[in-house]
Amino acid sequence: VHTGEDGAGVWSLRDAAGKTLAVLWNEADSTSDCGYEALGSVHPEFILSPGCDYLAANGGAARARGVFLYHVTEKGLATISLPELSPKQRAPLDAAGDDLAAEGVDALRWMAPDLLLVHYWADSRVTSDDEPQKHAELWAEVQVDGDTAAIAGIDVKEPPPDDGPHVATAVPTQQSEPLIDPAT
């Protein structure tokens, strides 16, 4: 729920009875009860899971985006750490180089009550008009379970279609072995 004037209102999460569970973002003084951050001109983006058990939020700064994950409980929100990409998983992003103008991750949509599609991206810095900018991106499916999250799959070609639940295929980046162990 957003209440108040644009630019100075309050984003809060309420239960079905209207009780406020948490203040997600107070635009007037840039504060949050649950660690959410928005810097500069970034506008809050909150995505509630289909079962209303989880909340994903896009925040950070315009050129350094971040995803904030929460488990919704009757008492409020519990923070869930977004899993780190392994070196092999983030190889396409590292190909953009070390001198980056912008990088980040954005939550795109819930693909199932506990499966979140996120978009990782990186853009290299350019010093002249003749220099082409390197851009890299990949899509990860994050499986959420209670207060934990794990990467269920990576797709480096294109985002999965928005046609209901989907399970990503592990795509090799440099070697023939899969990015995830099918047994786990």
C-alpha positions in Angstrom: 0.0 0.0 0.0 1.2 3.5 -0.9 -0.2 6.4 1.2 0.6 10.1 1.1 1.8 12.3 -1.7 4.0 11.1 -4.5 7.6 11.7 -3.5 6.8 12.0 0.2 4.5 9.0 0.8 4.9 5.8 2.7 5.0 2.3 1.2 3.8 -0.3 3.7 2.8 -4.0 3.7 -0.5 -4.7 5.3 -2.4 -7.9 6.1 -5.9 -8.7 5.0 -7.3 -7.0 8.0 -5.4 -3.8 7.2 -2.8 -4.1 10.0 0.6 -2.7 9.0 3.2 -5.4 9.1 6.1 -3.2 8.0 7.0 0.2 6.6 8.8 -0.8 3.4 9.9 2.7 2.4 9.3 6.2 3.7 10.0 8.6 0.8 10.1 11.7 3.0 13.1 10.7 5.0 14.4 7.7 3.0 14.0 5.1 5.8 12.7 1.6 6.0 11.8 -0.8 8.8 13.3 -3.7 6.8 16.6 -2.6 5.3 15.3 -1.6 1.9 17.3 1.1 0.2 16.5 3.4 -2.7 19.1 6.0 -3.8 18.9 8.9 -6.1 16.0 8.7 -8.6 15.2 5.0 -8.0 11.5 4.5 -7.5 10.4 1.7 -5.1 9.3 -1.5 -6.9 7.7 -4.2 -4.8 6.6 -7.6 -6.1 4.5 -9.8 -3.8 4.5 -13.6 -4.5 1.3 -15.2 -5.7 0.7 -16.9 -2.3 1.6 -13.6 -0.5 4.4 -15.5 1.4 7.3 -13.6 -0.1 8.1 -10.1 -1.2 10.8 -9.0 -3.7 11.9 -5.4 -3.9 14.1 -3.7 -6.4 16.3 -1.0 -4.9 19.7 0.5 -4.7 20.8 3.2 -7.2 20.1 3.6 -10.8 23.5 2.2 -11.9 23.9 -0.2 -9.0 20.7 -2.1 -8.6 19.9 -4.6 -5.8 17.2 -7.1 -4.9 15.8 -7.3 -1.4 14.0 -10.4 -0.5 11.6 -10.9 2.5 9.6 -13.7 4.0 6.1 -12.4 5.0 4.9 -13.6 8.4 2.1 -12.6 10.8 4.6 -10.6 12.8 6.2 -8.7 9.9 9.0 -9.3 7.4 12.1 -11.5 7.8 15.0 -10.7 5.5 16.2 -13.4 3.1 19.7 -13.1 1.6 19.9 -13.2 -2.2 22.3 -16.0 -3.1 25.7 -15.2 -4.6 26.5 -16.4 -8.1 29.3 -18.9 -8.3 32.4 -17.8 -10.4 31.2 -20.1 -13.2 27.7 -18.7 -13.1 28.8 -15.1 -13.2 31.4 -15.7 -16.0 29.1 -14.0 -18.6 29.0 -10.9 -16.4 32.7 -10.9 -15.7 33.2 -10.9 -19.5 32.1 -7.2 -19.4 35.4 -6.4 -17.7 36.4 -4.9 -14.4 35.8 -1.3 -15.2 32.0 -1.1 -15.1 29.8 1.9 -15.5 26.8 0.1 -14.1 25.8 -3.3 -12.8 23.0 -4.9 -10.8 20.2 -7.3 -10.4 16.5 -6.8 -10.7 13.6 -9.0 -9.6 11.4 -9.4 -12.7 8.4 -11.6 -11.6 7.3 -14.5 -9.5 7.1 -17.6 -11.7 5.5 -19.7 -8.9 4.6 -19.0 -5.3 8.3 -19.7 -4.3 10.2 -19.2 -7.6 11.5 -15.7 -8.4 13.0 -14.7 -11.8 15.9 -12.2 -11.4 17.9 -10.4 -14.1 21.7 -9.8 -13.6 23.4 -7.3 -15.9 26.6 -5.4 -16.3 27.8 -2.6 -18.6 31.4 -1.7 -19.2 32.7 1.9 -18.9 33.6 3.6 -22.2 36.1 6.5 -22.5 35.5 7.5 -26.1 32.7 7.5 -28.7 34.7 5.0 -30.8 34.8 2.4 -28.0 31.9 -0.1 -28.0 30.3 -0.7 -24.7 30.3 -4.3 -23.5 27.0 -5.5 -22.1 26.3 -8.8 -20.4 23.3 -10.3 -18.8 21.8 -13.5 -17.4 18.6 -14.6 -15.8 18.5 -16.7 -12.6 15.6 -18.5 -11.0 15.8 -18.1 -7.2 14.0 -20.8 -5.2 12.8 -19.4 -1.9 12.0 -21.7 1.1 11.2 -20.1 4.4 14.0 -17.7 5.2 16.5 -19.1 2.7 17.0 -18.8 -1.0 19.0 -20.8 -3.6 19.7 -20.5 -7.3 17.6 -23.1 -9.0 18.8 -22.4 -12.6 20.6 -20.0 -14.9 19.8 -18.9 -18.4 22.2 -16.8 -20.4 20.4 -16.7 -23.6 17.0 -15.0 -23.0 14.5 -14.7 -20.1 12.0 -17.6 -19.8 8.6 -16.8 -21.3 5.9 -15.4 -19.1 3.6 -18.4 -19.5 3.4 -19.8 -16.0 5.8 -21.9 -13.9 9.1 -22.6 -15.6 12.3 -24.4 -14.6 15.5 -23.1 -16.1 18.0 -25.3 -17.8 21.6 -25.1 -16.5 23.6 -23.7 -19.3 27.4 -24.4 -19.5 29.5 -21.2 -19.9 33.0 -22.4 -20.7 33.1 -26.1 -19.9 30.8 -29.0 -20.7 29.8 -29.6 -17.1 26.5 -28.2 -15.9 26.3 -25.1 -13.7 24.3 -27.0 -11.0 24.3 -30.5 -9.8 21.1 -32.2 -10.8 21.2 -34.4 -7.7 20.9 -31.4 -5.4 
